[in-house]
Amino acid sequence: NAFTLDSFSMVPAIGKDSFLARQSFQADFITLKSGAIQVGPVDIDNYIKNNILNAGTATIDKFHFTDYRDKQLPFNSGIIKPLTVNLLKKIPQKLAIKNLILNNAYVEYTETNTKTGAAGTIPITRMNVRILNTKNYNFSPADSLTIQATGYLMDTAWIHLRVKESYMDSLGGFLMTVRIKPVDLTLLNPVLMPLASAKLESGYLDTLSMRAVGREYLALGEMKMLYHDLKIRVFKNGDSTRKNFLTGFANLIIKNKNTSRMGQVFVLRKRDRSAINYLIKIAMSGIASSVGVKSNKKMIRRYKNE
């Protein structure tokens, strides 16, 4: 009653450049591979008689996932992307896996700047992920999909993510929490320089914790992001040798430190973007509020009044 693989890999039949050259809209060039995979115990009789795949634990070692997207191509808008639970419900094969475990996983996302074409890569390494109650049938009112993940952003910053999404909530309600340990923020420069034409001259994160409630259309929450000595430099069109007058303005807006202030999270979801994009926007909303780039208080007040 067990299923095992020594390894697995999936790569596109054509190379990345050829793939992108054929696209009229933005598309993801994805590769994935893994080490050993073990699934069990599997209810073989239920699968043979009812075509239902029930398993206790699925363990995947050294899962390696890469995603490349060329943002210079136009975005194909208007196609609604489901959140995680609704995505599971679209799988035609009935399945239920109590524990899905990824050991020592690696995820890498790369995108290009819309103006300069420069590419920025965000790797998350040494990931350990546990997904509880993965299923797409036979739901009860208390059923939720739970994702617990830890990893290292840019192979340095320790991050803990927890998402719990209801199977029965018609609005796709979920709870999201994030924690990050103290870290030197200049580690983000390899991403900020090509994608945002900006560089952190200095900055140190003392702690970050966020709690948000998301739904199909919006998310609300709070972030506690304590940091000090934050200074940024802005340059022109990805060229770090060309100074930009916006540097002084940016440092005027951004608060140099935060010792107690709570950031507010408020995101109106763009439903033609992916669930992962939604989670990132939620986190970025809290960060922007914490450093003073954006205030969400007026939007939250309007939402509560409505």
N, C-alpha and C positions, 0 to 999 in steps of 0.2 A: 504493500500500500504506500509506496514511496516513489517519487520521480526525481531523477538526478541528471544533471548535465555537468560535464567537465568545464565547459566554457560556452560562450555565445557571443556572436558579433553580427552587426547589421550595418552596412555602409551603402550609400547610393551607388548605382551602377555607373554613373558618370561622375567626373570630377567636379569640384566646387565651382570653378570658373565656367565650365560648360553648363552646369545647372543654372547658375545665376544669369548667364547670357540668354537663356530660354525663357526667363520670367518676365511677365508684363507688370506684375505687382510684387510687393514684398513677400518673400517666402523663406522658410527656415530650411537650411541645409544641415541635416542632423545625422550624427553617427552615434552608435552606442555599442558597447561590448561589456563583457563581465567575465569573472572567474567562475568558480563552481556555483551551481544552483541546486538547492535541495528543497523539495516540497513534500510535506507529509505530516500526519497520515492523510491519505486521499481516500474518500469514500467511493471506491470503484463501483460497487453495486448501484449506488444512486446515479452515477454517471452513465452506466450502461442502460439502466431502466428508464431514467427520466431526463438524461442529458443535462444534469446539474453537477457542476464541479464544486465540491466542498472539500476544503483542506484546512488542516490545523495551522501549520506554519510554513511559510515560504521564505527561505534565506538566500540572499544573493550576495556573493563576495566580489569586492573590487568592481562595482558597477561604475562604468565610465561613460559619461554622456557629454556630447558637444553640440552646440547650436550656433550657427552663423547666420546673421541677417543683414542684408544690404539695405540700409535706410535711405539710400539715394533713389530707390525705386518707389513709385507711388503706393500708398496703402490702399488695399481693397476694403473699403469701409462698408458697413451695413449688414455684415454677416454676424449674427449674434453667436458669441462663444459661451458655452455653458460653464458654470462653476463645477468644481470637482465632482460633487455628488451627482449632479445631472449628467455629467460626462460618463460616469460609471453606469448610469441607468441606460445609456444609449448602446452599451455593449450587448450584442444579441445573445451571447452565451451566458446563461445563468451561472453565477459563481458566488462563492462566499469563502473568504480566507480570513481566519481569525487574526493571524499575525503575519505581516509582511516586513521583513527585516533586510536592510541594506547595510553591509559592513564595509567600512573603508571606501566609501564611494567618492567619486570625483565628478563635479558638474562644471562646465565651462560655457559661458555665453559671450559671444562676440557680435558687435554691431558696428556699422560704419557711420561716420558723421555725415549728415545730409548735405552739408556744404563742401567740406574738404575731402571727403572720401576716406579720411583717416580712420583706422579701426582701433577700438578699445575692447579689451578682453577682461571679463570678470570671472575668475575661477573661485570655486569653493571646494576645498580639499578636506581630506580626512573626515568625511561625513559618515555619521552613523544615524540611520533613519529607522524608525519603527512606525508602521501604519497599522492601526487596529480596526477590526471590524470592516474590512473591505467587502462589499456585497452590492448586488443590484436587484435583489428580489426579497420577498418575505420580510418587509419592514415592520417594526413596532414603533409606537409613539416615542419611546425613549432612545431609539437607535441613532447613533452618531458615528461618523467617520472621524477618527482621531489620528493626526500626524504629529509625531515628535521627532525633531531633527536637531542635531548639533554638527557643527563643522567650522572650518576656518576660512574666512573671507580673505582673499589674496594670500592664502596659506599662512595668515598671521592673526587676524582678529577672530576670537572665539565668539560664535553666535549660537544661540539656542532659539529655536522656533517651535511653537506649538499651535496647531490649528484644530479646532473641533467643530465639525459641520453637521447639522441636523439632516437626517434623511427624509423627515416628514414635513419640515417647514416649507410652505409654499413659496416663501420669499428667500429660500436658500440661506437662512441665518447661520452664521458661524462666529466663533470666538477665536481671536488671534492674539497671541502674546509673543513678544520678542525680548531677548536679553543679550547684551553685548558686554564683554569684560573690558577693562581699561586697555587702551591701545593708542599708539601714535597715529594720528589721522593722515599724515602725509603718505601713508601706504596707499591711499586712494589716487595719488597723482598719475600713475600709469593709465587710469581710466579717465580721470578728469581732463587731462591734457588733450588727448585726441578728440574726446566727445563733447567737452564743454569749453574748450579753449581757456582753461583755468588751471591754476596750480596753488596748492596749499603751501604757503611759506612755512607755516608752523600750525600746530594745533594738537591738543591731547584730550582724548575722551577719558573721563574719569569713570563714568558708568552710563548705561542706557537700558531703560526698560519701557516697554510699551504694552498697553492692553487696549484692544479695539473690538467692537462688535460690527460685523459686516453683514450686509444683505445683498440681494440681487442688484439693487439700485444705488445704495450708498453705504458708507462706513463712518462710524463715530468712535472716538476714543481719546486717550491721553498718553503722552510720552514724557518720561522724565529723562532728560539728556543733560548730564552735567559734564562740562568741559572747560578748558582754559587755553589762553594764548592762541586764539584762532585768528590767523591772518591769511588772506587770499590774494593772489595776483591774477589779473585777467589779461590775456593777450589776444592778438588778432588772427583769426582764421587758422588756428592750430599752430601758429609759428611763435614759439616761446621767446624768440629774439625781438619780436615786434611788440612794443608796449602799447597798452590800451588805456585811454583816459578813464575807463570804467573801473580801474583798480581802486582808485581812491573812493569812488562812489560806493563800490561793493563793500569795502571795509567800513564805510560810514553806516551802511545799512545793517551789516552782519554784526551781531553782538560778540565782542571779543571773548566773553566768558559767560558761564551760567552756573551758579552755585545752588539755585533753589527753584527757578521758574519751571512751571509745567507747560509743555507744549500741547496744543490741541490738534486732534486728528479729525479731519472732515474731508471725505472724498465722494464725489459723484462718479459712479462707475461708468466708464465707456464700455457698453456691453459687446461691442465688436472687438474688444481686446480679450486676451486670455486670462484665466484665473491667476496665473503667476504674475502677469502684469498688474492685476488688481492688488495683489498682496504687496508688490513693490511700491505701487502708488500710495498705499496706506502708510507704509513705513516712511516714504519720502515726505508725505504730508506732515507727519509728526516731526521729522528732522527740520523741515523748512520753517515750521512754527517755532521750534525750539531755538533756532539760531537767529530768528528775527526777520527772515526773508519774506515770510507770509504770515498774516494773522487770519485764523479761521473763526475767530469769535463772532464776527458779524454774520457769517454764513450759518453758524450753529444757532445763533439767536433767531435768524429768519426761519430756519428749519423748525425750531421748537414752536415758534408762533404759528406756522402753518399747520 
